[in-house]
Amino acid sequence: MPSYLDHYGADEGRRAARRRTLIRIIAAAVIVALIGIALYFQFRNYRQEALVSQFIDLLRAKEYQKAYELWGCTQQNPCPGYKPEKFLEDFGPSSAYADAASARIDLVETCGNGVLISIRFSKGDPLALWVEGASQTIGFAPWPECPGRKWRFRQFFDRLFGRA
């Protein structure tokens, strides 16, 4: 006749397997969540960056009319405060930003209902552009970078590794 201690510890193997399965599920969920968060922060301004990249490409190709249209302005319906002549003065062949071949996107920040994108040229100060969230039009940014306190990981690592 078996005693009640004969089955002592028989369920330990199943409990250990359940515990390992539960730990694996939790670890997988945490990893998926971290990857999702990283992808969100990497690609949340993708459309705006692509629009500014298209703008830079149009400047490189010297297609100023098409670049002007990305500002929400056309030759037939020019922007009231920004005529095509002024656009050419700012971005044309004799402007400070004429060297579009050296232009690269330097800083991308989300501010309220738009995105501030800073473009660095080989010489001169960076150019801060604003991409409006709703209309996806480009304009000059009201600030060189978004106002308010924020984490500055990039500047920290640039200084840390001597790239400043």
C-alpha positions in Angstrom: 0.0 0.0 0.0 1.5 3.3 -1.0 2.1 6.0 1.5 1.1 9.6 1.0 4.8 10.5 0.7 5.4 8.4 -2.3 4.2 11.2 -4.6 6.0 13.9 -2.8 7.7 16.2 -5.3 6.0 14.7 -8.3 4.5 18.0 -9.3 7.8 19.9 -9.0 8.8 19.1 -12.6 5.6 20.5 -14.0 5.8 23.6 -11.7 9.4 24.2 -12.9 8.4 23.9 -16.5 5.5 26.3 -16.0 7.7 28.8 -14.3 10.3 28.6 -17.1 7.5 29.1 -19.7 6.1 32.1 -17.8 9.5 33.7 -17.5 10.1 33.2 -21.3 6.8 34.7 -22.1 7.4 37.7 -19.9 10.9 38.2 -21.3 9.6 38.0 -24.9 6.9 40.5 -24.1 9.4 42.9 -22.6 11.8 42.5 -25.6 9.0 43.1 -28.1 7.8 46.2 -26.1 11.4 47.6 -26.1 11.8 47.0 -29.8 8.4 48.6 -30.5 9.3 51.7 -28.5 12.7 52.0 -30.2 11.1 51.7 -33.7 8.4 54.3 -32.7 11.1 56.8 -31.7 13.2 56.0 -34.8 10.4 56.3 -37.4 7.8 58.7 -35.8 9.0 61.6 -38.0 9.8 59.6 -41.1 7.3 61.4 -43.3 8.6 64.8 -42.3 12.3 63.8 -42.8 11.4 62.3 -46.2 9.8 65.6 -47.2 12.8 67.7 -46.2 15.1 65.2 -48.0 13.0 65.6 -51.1 13.3 69.4 -50.6 17.1 69.1 -50.4 17.1 66.8 -53.5 15.1 69.4 -55.4 17.6 72.1 -54.4 20.5 69.9 -55.6 18.7 69.4 -58.9 18.1 73.2 -59.1 14.4 72.7 -59.4 13.5 75.7 -57.4 9.8 75.8 -58.5 9.1 72.3 -57.3 11.0 73.1 -54.0 8.9 76.2 -53.6 5.7 74.1 -54.0 6.8 72.0 -51.0 6.3 75.2 -48.9 2.6 75.1 -49.9 3.1 77.9 -52.5 2.8 77.8 -56.2 3.7 80.2 -59.0 -0.1 80.9 -59.6 -0.9 81.2 -55.9 2.3 82.4 -54.1 2.5 82.6 -50.3 1.5 86.1 -49.2 4.7 86.7 -47.2 7.0 84.6 -49.2 7.1 85.4 -52.9 9.1 83.2 -55.4 11.7 85.9 -55.8 12.4 85.8 -52.0 12.6 82.0 -52.1 15.2 82.2 -54.9 17.1 84.8 -52.8 17.1 82.4 -49.8 17.8 79.1 -51.7 18.9 80.1 -55.2 22.3 79.7 -56.7 23.7 82.9 -55.1 22.3 82.3 -51.6 24.1 81.1 -48.5 22.4 77.7 -48.9 23.4 77.3 -52.5 25.7 74.3 -51.7 22.8 71.8 -51.4 25.2 69.0 -52.2 26.7 69.3 -48.8 23.4 69.5 -47.0 22.5 66.9 -44.5 19.7 66.5 -41.9 21.3 67.2 -38.5 18.6 67.4 -35.9 15.0 66.2 -35.8 12.7 67.2 -32.9 8.9 66.9 -32.5 7.4 70.1 -31.1 3.7 70.3 -30.6 1.9 69.9 -33.9 5.0 70.0 -36.1 8.6 68.8 -36.5 11.7 70.9 -36.4 14.4 69.7 -38.7 17.8 71.3 -38.7 19.9 71.1 -41.9 23.6 71.5 -41.7 25.6 72.8 -44.7 29.4 72.6 -45.2 29.7 76.3 -44.3 27.6 78.7 -42.3 25.0 78.2 -39.7 22.5 75.3 -39.7 19.1 76.0 -41.3 16.1 75.2 -39.0 13.0 74.2 -41.0 9.5 73.5 -39.7 7.3 70.8 -41.1 3.7 71.4 -40.2 2.0 68.2 -39.0 -1.4 68.6 -40.5 -0.6 70.1 -43.9 2.9 68.6 -44.4 4.3 71.9 -45.7 7.7 73.2 -45.0 8.5 76.6 -43.6 11.2 78.4 -41.5 11.3 77.2 -37.9 10.5 79.8 -35.3 13.4 78.5 -33.1 16.7 76.9 -33.7 15.6 74.0 -31.5 12.4 73.2 -29.7 11.9 75.2 -26.5 11.7 73.6 -23.1 13.8 71.1 -21.2 14.6 67.8 -22.9 17.1 65.0 -22.8 20.1 65.6 -25.0 21.6 62.1 -25.4 23.2 62.9 -28.8 25.0 66.0 -27.6 26.1 64.0 -24.5 27.6 61.2 -26.5 29.2 63.6 -29.0 31.0 65.4 -26.2 31.8 62.1 -24.5 33.5 60.7 -27.6 35.1 63.9 -28.7 32.9 64.7 -31.8 31.7 68.1 -30.6 
